[in-house]
Amino acid sequence: MSWDYFIFFAIVALICWAIGAFAAWKGKRKALVYGFTLAGQAIFFTFILLMWISLERPPMRTMGETRLWYSFFLPLAGLITYFRWKYKWILSFSFILSLVFICINLFKPEIHNKTLMPALQSPWFAPHVIVYMFAYAMLGAAAVMAVYLLWFKKKTPGRQELDLCDNLICVGLAFMTLGMLFGAVWAKEAWGHYWAWDPKETWAAATWFGYLAYIHFRLRCPADYKKALIISLVAFVLLQMCWYGINYLPSAQGVSVHTYNLN
Protein backbone atom coordinates (compact mmCIF):
# COMPACT_ATOMS: atom_id res chain seq x y z
CA MET A 1 0.00 0.00 0.00
CA SER A 2 1.50 3.33 -1.11
CA TRP A 3 1.05 6.55 0.86
CA ASP A 4 -0.33 8.05 -2.37
CA TYR A 5 -3.60 6.21 -1.74
CA PHE A 6 -4.11 7.86 1.65
CA ILE A 7 -6.11 10.75 0.19
CA PHE A 8 -8.77 8.40 -1.20
CA PHE A 9 -9.27 6.48 2.04
CA ALA A 10 -9.21 9.75 4.00
CA ILE A 11 -11.85 11.46 1.85
CA VAL A 12 -14.27 8.53 2.04
CA ALA A 13 -13.74 8.18 5.81
CA LEU A 14 -14.23 11.92 6.33
CA ILE A 15 -17.46 11.85 4.33
CA CYS A 16 -18.77 9.02 6.51
CA TRP A 17 -17.73 10.82 9.70
CA ALA A 18 -19.31 14.05 8.47
CA ILE A 19 -22.63 12.32 7.72
CA GLY A 20 -22.57 10.65 11.14
CA ALA A 21 -21.80 13.96 12.86
CA PHE A 22 -24.57 15.74 10.92
CA ALA A 23 -27.06 13.02 11.81
CA ALA A 24 -26.15 13.34 15.49
CA TRP A 25 -26.38 17.16 15.37
CA LYS A 26 -29.83 17.04 13.78
CA GLY A 27 -31.09 14.32 16.10
CA LYS A 28 -31.58 11.81 13.32
CA ARG A 29 -31.90 8.09 13.85
CA LYS A 30 -29.07 6.67 15.93
CA ALA A 31 -28.57 3.93 13.34
CA LEU A 32 -27.36 6.61 10.91
CA VAL A 33 -24.98 8.07 13.50
CA TYR A 34 -23.46 4.75 14.47
CA GLY A 35 -23.55 3.26 10.98
CA PHE A 36 -21.73 6.05 9.15
CA THR A 37 -19.27 6.77 11.96
CA LEU A 38 -18.30 3.12 12.27
CA ALA A 39 -18.09 2.83 8.47
CA GLY A 40 -15.60 5.72 8.49
CA GLN A 41 -13.66 3.97 11.25
CA ALA A 42 -13.53 0.74 9.25
CA ILE A 43 -12.37 2.50 6.08
CA PHE A 44 -9.69 4.51 7.85
CA PHE A 45 -8.45 1.51 9.81
CA THR A 46 -8.27 -0.49 6.59
CA PHE A 47 -5.69 1.99 5.31
CA ILE A 48 -3.73 1.78 8.58
CA LEU A 49 -3.78 -2.01 8.36
CA LEU A 50 -2.66 -2.01 4.71
CA MET A 51 0.14 0.42 5.58
CA TRP A 52 1.15 -1.91 8.42
CA ILE A 53 1.38 -4.81 5.95
CA SER A 54 3.19 -2.72 3.34
CA LEU A 55 5.75 -1.28 5.75
CA GLU A 56 6.18 -4.66 7.46
CA ARG A 57 6.03 -2.82 10.79
CA PRO A 58 3.44 -0.88 12.80
CA PRO A 59 2.88 2.58 11.24
CA MET A 60 3.82 4.42 14.43
CA ARG A 61 7.37 5.64 13.90
CA THR A 62 6.99 9.15 12.52
CA MET A 63 4.75 11.99 13.66
CA GLY A 64 2.70 11.55 10.50
CA GLU A 65 2.07 7.93 11.38
CA THR A 66 1.01 8.74 14.94
CA ARG A 67 -1.34 11.37 13.50
CA LEU A 68 -2.99 8.54 11.59
CA TRP A 69 -3.84 6.83 14.86
CA TYR A 70 -4.97 10.07 16.46
CA SER A 71 -7.26 10.80 13.50
CA PHE A 72 -8.68 7.29 13.88
CA PHE A 73 -9.24 7.43 17.64
CA LEU A 74 -10.81 10.91 17.77
CA PRO A 75 -14.11 9.88 16.10
CA LEU A 76 -14.08 6.72 18.22
CA ALA A 77 -13.75 8.80 21.40
CA GLY A 78 -16.54 11.06 20.09
CA LEU A 79 -18.77 8.07 19.38
CA ILE A 80 -18.19 6.63 22.85
CA THR A 81 -19.05 10.00 24.37
CA TYR A 82 -22.16 10.30 22.21
CA PHE A 83 -23.25 6.76 23.09
CA ARG A 84 -22.83 7.34 26.83
CA TRP A 85 -23.95 10.95 27.28
CA LYS A 86 -25.83 11.77 24.03
CA TYR A 87 -24.07 15.07 23.33
CA LYS A 88 -25.12 15.96 19.79
CA TRP A 89 -22.13 18.22 19.07
CA ILE A 90 -19.28 15.95 20.20
CA LEU A 91 -19.06 14.06 16.91
CA SER A 92 -18.86 17.35 15.01
CA PHE A 93 -15.89 18.43 17.12
CA SER A 94 -14.15 15.08 16.78
CA PHE A 95 -14.74 15.22 13.01
CA ILE A 96 -13.20 18.70 12.78
CA LEU A 97 -10.16 17.68 14.82
CA SER A 98 -9.66 14.56 12.70
CA LEU A 99 -9.97 16.70 9.58
CA VAL A 100 -7.22 19.00 10.85
CA PHE A 101 -4.81 16.14 11.52
CA ILE A 102 -5.61 14.47 8.20
CA CYS A 103 -5.02 17.75 6.35
CA ILE A 104 -1.65 18.11 8.07
CA ASN A 105 -0.73 14.66 6.82
CA LEU A 106 -1.93 15.49 3.32
CA PHE A 107 -0.13 18.82 2.99
CA LYS A 108 2.95 17.91 5.01
CA PRO A 109 3.48 14.18 4.65
CA GLU A 110 6.43 12.61 6.38
CA ILE A 111 8.69 9.87 5.11
CA HIS A 112 7.13 6.45 5.53
CA ASN A 113 9.69 3.71 5.00
CA LYS A 114 10.39 0.26 6.33
CA THR A 115 13.37 1.33 8.44
CA LEU A 116 12.86 0.61 12.11
CA MET A 117 15.60 1.10 14.66
CA PRO A 118 16.38 -1.93 16.87
CA ALA A 119 14.81 -0.39 19.99
CA LEU A 120 11.45 -0.21 18.18
CA GLN A 121 11.54 -3.84 17.12
CA SER A 122 9.73 -4.88 20.27
CA PRO A 123 6.33 -6.49 20.92
CA TRP A 124 5.66 -3.59 23.33
CA PHE A 125 5.95 -0.98 20.56
CA ALA A 126 2.44 -1.36 19.11
CA PRO A 127 0.43 -1.63 22.37
CA HIS A 128 2.40 1.25 23.92
CA VAL A 129 1.62 3.65 21.06
CA ILE A 130 -1.98 2.47 20.48
CA VAL A 131 -2.90 2.83 24.16
CA TYR A 132 -1.29 6.26 24.28
CA MET A 133 -3.09 7.46 21.15
CA PHE A 134 -6.44 6.39 22.57
CA ALA A 135 -5.62 8.20 25.82
CA TYR A 136 -4.69 11.32 23.84
CA ALA A 137 -7.99 11.14 21.95
CA MET A 138 -10.02 10.92 25.17
CA LEU A 139 -8.06 13.76 26.74
CA GLY A 140 -8.45 15.78 23.54
CA ALA A 141 -12.22 15.35 23.78
CA ALA A 142 -12.02 16.48 27.42
CA ALA A 143 -10.07 19.59 26.35
CA VAL A 144 -12.73 20.44 23.76
CA MET A 145 -15.39 20.05 26.43
CA ALA A 146 -13.42 22.26 28.83
CA VAL A 147 -13.11 25.03 26.23
CA TYR A 148 -16.83 24.79 25.50
CA LEU A 149 -17.80 25.02 29.18
CA LEU A 150 -15.41 27.88 29.94
CA TRP A 151 -15.95 30.20 26.98
CA PHE A 152 -18.92 29.13 24.87
CA LYS A 153 -21.62 27.85 27.20
CA LYS A 154 -23.69 30.79 28.44
CA LYS A 155 -25.29 29.06 31.39
CA THR A 156 -23.61 27.47 34.38
CA PRO A 157 -22.59 23.92 33.44
CA GLY A 158 -24.78 21.18 34.81
CA ARG A 159 -23.54 18.22 36.77
CA GLN A 160 -23.82 15.94 33.76
CA GLU A 161 -21.52 18.17 31.70
CA LEU A 162 -18.90 18.35 34.45
CA ASP A 163 -19.18 14.60 34.98
CA LEU A 164 -18.48 14.19 31.28
CA CYS A 165 -15.16 16.04 31.64
CA ASP A 166 -14.36 14.02 34.75
CA ASN A 167 -15.10 10.71 33.04
CA LEU A 168 -13.16 11.55 29.87
CA ILE A 169 -10.13 12.58 31.90
CA CYS A 170 -10.35 9.57 34.22
CA VAL A 171 -10.52 7.18 31.26
CA GLY A 172 -7.78 9.07 29.42
CA LEU A 173 -5.52 9.09 32.48
CA ALA A 174 -6.14 5.37 33.05
CA PHE A 175 -5.03 4.55 29.51
CA MET A 176 -2.09 6.96 29.81
CA THR A 177 -1.00 5.15 32.97
CA LEU A 178 -1.29 1.82 31.16
CA GLY A 179 0.77 3.24 28.29
CA MET A 180 3.45 4.43 30.71
CA LEU A 181 3.61 0.97 32.27
CA PHE A 182 3.96 -0.62 28.83
CA GLY A 183 6.69 1.90 28.06
CA ALA A 184 8.53 1.14 31.28
CA VAL A 185 8.59 -2.59 30.53
CA TRP A 186 9.68 -1.85 26.97
CA ALA A 187 12.45 0.49 28.21
CA LYS A 188 13.72 -2.21 30.56
CA GLU A 189 14.06 -4.60 27.63
CA ALA A 190 15.56 -2.04 25.25
CA TRP A 191 17.84 0.03 27.49
CA GLY A 192 18.09 -1.87 30.74
CA HIS A 193 16.07 0.47 32.96
CA TYR A 194 12.41 1.22 33.58
CA TRP A 195 12.76 5.00 33.92
CA ALA A 196 15.68 7.34 33.27
CA TRP A 197 14.19 10.86 33.32
CA ASP A 198 14.72 11.20 29.62
CA PRO A 199 13.20 14.55 28.44
CA LYS A 200 10.24 12.66 26.93
CA GLU A 201 9.71 10.74 30.16
CA THR A 202 9.93 13.94 32.18
CA TRP A 203 7.18 15.60 30.14
CA ALA A 204 5.11 12.40 30.36
CA ALA A 205 5.40 12.53 34.15
CA ALA A 206 4.47 16.24 34.16
CA THR A 207 1.40 15.47 32.04
CA TRP A 208 0.38 12.59 34.30
CA PHE A 209 0.67 14.75 37.42
CA GLY A 210 -1.23 17.56 35.67
CA TYR A 211 -4.29 15.37 35.10
CA LEU A 212 -3.93 13.85 38.54
CA ALA A 213 -4.05 17.41 39.94
CA TYR A 214 -7.33 17.96 38.07
CA ILE A 215 -8.87 14.84 39.61
CA HIS A 216 -7.77 15.77 43.13
CA PHE A 217 -8.96 19.36 42.72
CA ARG A 218 -12.38 18.18 41.54
CA LEU A 219 -12.66 15.90 44.57
CA ARG A 220 -11.58 18.57 47.06
CA CYS A 221 -13.30 21.60 45.48
CA PRO A 222 -16.21 20.30 43.36
CA ALA A 223 -17.93 23.71 43.24
CA ASP A 224 -14.91 25.54 41.81
CA TYR A 225 -15.22 23.99 38.37
CA LYS A 226 -13.60 26.87 36.45
CA LYS A 227 -10.22 26.40 38.11
CA ALA A 228 -10.49 22.67 37.56
CA LEU A 229 -11.17 23.13 33.84
CA ILE A 230 -8.22 25.51 33.56
CA ILE A 231 -6.02 22.88 35.22
CA SER A 232 -7.21 20.35 32.64
CA LEU A 233 -6.25 22.71 29.81
CA VAL A 234 -2.81 23.31 31.32
CA ALA A 235 -2.39 19.53 31.51
CA PHE A 236 -3.44 19.29 27.85
CA VAL A 237 -0.70 21.78 26.92
CA LEU A 238 1.77 19.58 28.80
CA LEU A 239 0.44 16.64 26.79
CA GLN A 240 1.26 18.47 23.54
CA MET A 241 4.81 18.98 24.74
CA CYS A 242 5.03 15.31 25.65
CA TRP A 243 3.63 14.18 22.30
CA TYR A 244 5.45 16.29 19.72
CA GLY A 245 6.88 19.42 21.36
CA ILE A 246 9.77 17.42 22.79
CA ASN A 247 11.06 16.87 19.25
CA TYR A 248 11.84 20.56 18.88
CA LEU A 249 13.44 21.27 22.26
CA PRO A 250 17.22 21.82 22.14
CA SER A 251 17.58 19.91 25.41
CA ALA A 252 16.28 16.75 23.72
CA GLN A 253 18.41 16.87 20.58
CA GLY A 254 21.10 14.24 20.75
CA VAL A 255 20.03 13.33 24.29
CA SER A 256 16.51 11.90 24.19
CA VAL A 257 16.12 8.35 22.92
CA HIS A 258 12.58 9.34 21.91
CA THR A 259 13.55 11.74 19.10
CA TYR A 260 14.03 8.93 16.59
CA ASN A 261 10.81 9.87 14.81
CA LEU A 262 12.53 12.89 13.22
CA ASN A 263 15.06 10.74 11.40
N, C-alpha and C positions, 0 to 999 in steps of 0.2 A: 504494500500500500504506500503510494507516494503522498507526500505532504500536499502536493498540488490538488489532490481531491478533497482536501479539508473544507474548502469553500462550499462545495456541493452538500456535504453532510451537514455543515453548520447552518446553511440557509434553510434546509428542510427542517432541521431540529428547531431553529428559531421560529419558523412559521408555526410549527406545532405548539411550541411554548407560548407564542403570542395568542393563538386561538384559545388555548387553555386559560391563559391569564384574562383574556377578554370575557370568556364565559363565566369565570369566577367573579369578575368585576360587575357584570350585568346580572348576576344571580341566576344564570342559566342552570340547566340540569347538571348535577354533579358528575354524571357519566361523561359529559363533554369535557369537563375540567380534568378529571382523572385520565380519561382516554387519550386526549391530545397531549397532556403533559407527559404521561408515561410513554407515549409514542415518540416524543422528542427525546426523552431519556434513552430509549432503546436505540434510536438512530445515532445519537451522539456517542453512546457507549460502543456501538458497532465500529465506529471509526477508531476509537481508542483501542479496542481489541485488535483491529486489523493493523494498527500502527505497532502494537505490542508484538504481533506475529512478524511483521515486516522488519522491525528493528532487532528482533530476537532478544529483547530485553524490555522491562517495564518502561513505558514512556513517562519518566519522572525525573530525568536528569537535569534538563534545562528549565529556565523559568517559563519558557513557552509551553513546555510539556506539563508543568505543574498548573499552569493556567487552564489547560485542557480539563484537568480534574476539578479545578475550582468552578469552571463553567458548567461542568456536569453536576456537581453537588449543590450548587445554588438553587436550581429549580427543585431539586429533591428536598432540600431543606424548606423551601417555600411550600411545597406540596404537603410535607409533614405538618407544617404550621397550619396550613389551611384545613387539613383533615382534622386536626385536634381542636383548633380554636375558631375556625370558620372566618378568618379575616379575609375579606374579598380582595384587598389591595396587595396582599403579601406576594402573590404570584406575579403581579405586575412589576413589583420592585425586584424580585429575583430574576425576572426576565430581562429587565434593563441592565442589571449588574452583569448577567451572563453575556448580554450583547456587548457590553463594554470590553470585557475580557476577550471575547471572541474577535472583536474588531482589532484589539491590540495584536493578537496573534496573526490576523490577516495582513495588517499594514506593517507590522514589525516582526516578521517570523524569525525564529532563531534556528540555528543549525540543528538538525535532527539526524544523527548518524548512529551507527551501531557501537561506537566506542564507549566502553564503560570501564572506569578505573576499578582496580581490584577491590577497593574498599566497598564499592557498590554492588559487587557480585556476591550478595548475601541474601538468604531467604527472608531476612528482616527488612530488606529495602522496600519491597512493595507494601506490606502491611503498615510499616512506619509512615510512609508518605500518604497512603490512602486514608488512614485514620486521621492524620493531621489535616488533610484537605477537607474531610467531612467536618472536623471540629471548626476549621476556619469558616466554612460555609454557615454553620449554625451561629457562630459568633458574628459573622457578617450580617446575618438576618437580625440578630439582637441589636447591632449597631444601627441598622436602618430603623428599627423600632424605637430606639432611644432618640434618634434625631427627630422622628415623627412626633414623639411625645413631648419633647422639649421645645420645639420651634414651630410645629405645624398644627398640632391639636389645640383647638381653642379652649376646650373645656378641661377641667381637671381629670387626669387619667383615672379610669376605674380600676378596681382591683384585678379584673380579668386581664387588662392590658399590662399592668405591672407584673402580674404573674407570668404573662407570656415572656417578658424580658427575662425574668428570673429563670424560667424553665429552659429557654434557649441557651442562656449562659451556663446553667448547671449542666445541661447535656453537652454543650461545647467544651466546657472545662473538663468534664469526665473523659471525653474522647481525647482531649489534649493531654491529659494525664496518662492515658493509655499509650498515646503516641510517644510521650517522653520515656515511658518504661520500655517500650519496644526499642527506642533509640539507645537507651542505656545498655540493654542487652547486646544490641548490634555493635555499639562502641567497644564493649568488652571484647567481643570477638575480633573486631577489626584492628583496634589500637591498644588493647590490653587494659583498658580502664573504663569504668562506667560513666564517669563524669570528670571533666578536666577544666572547666570554666573557660572553654573555648568561647570567643565572642558570640557565636551563634547560640551556644548553650546559655550564656549569660543573659542574652535578650529573651530566650525562651523562659528562663527562670523569672525574669522581670515581668513577662506577660502573664505567667501562671500566678504570680503573687498579685498582679493587678486585678485579675478576675476574682481571685480569692478575697481580695479587699472589698470588692463589690458585694460578694455574698455575705461577708461578715457585717458590712455596713447596713445591708438590707435587713439582716436579722436584728441588729442592735437599734437601728433607727428607721423602722418601716415607714414612718410618716414623711421623712425627709427624702422623698423619691428623686428630687432634682439633683441633689448632690450624688446620689447613687448612680443615676444615669450618666452624669458627667464622669464619674469614676470609670464606668463601663466604656465610655468613649476614649478616655485616656489609655485604658488597657488595650483598646482596639488599635490605637496608634502604636503602642508597644508591639502589638502583633504584626503590624506592617513592617516594623524594623526587624523583627525576628524572621519574617518570611523572606523579604527581598531587600530591605534597606541595608542589611548587613553586608551585602555584596558590594556596596559602594562606599563603605567606611574604610578610611586609610588604615585603621587599627587592625582590620581583618585581612588586608592584602598580604599574602605571603605568610600569614600566621594561622588563619582559620582553616581547618580541614573541611569546612562546609562551603568554601567558595569555588568548588570544582565545577559548579554549574555555569560559570562564566567562560570556561575553556572550550 
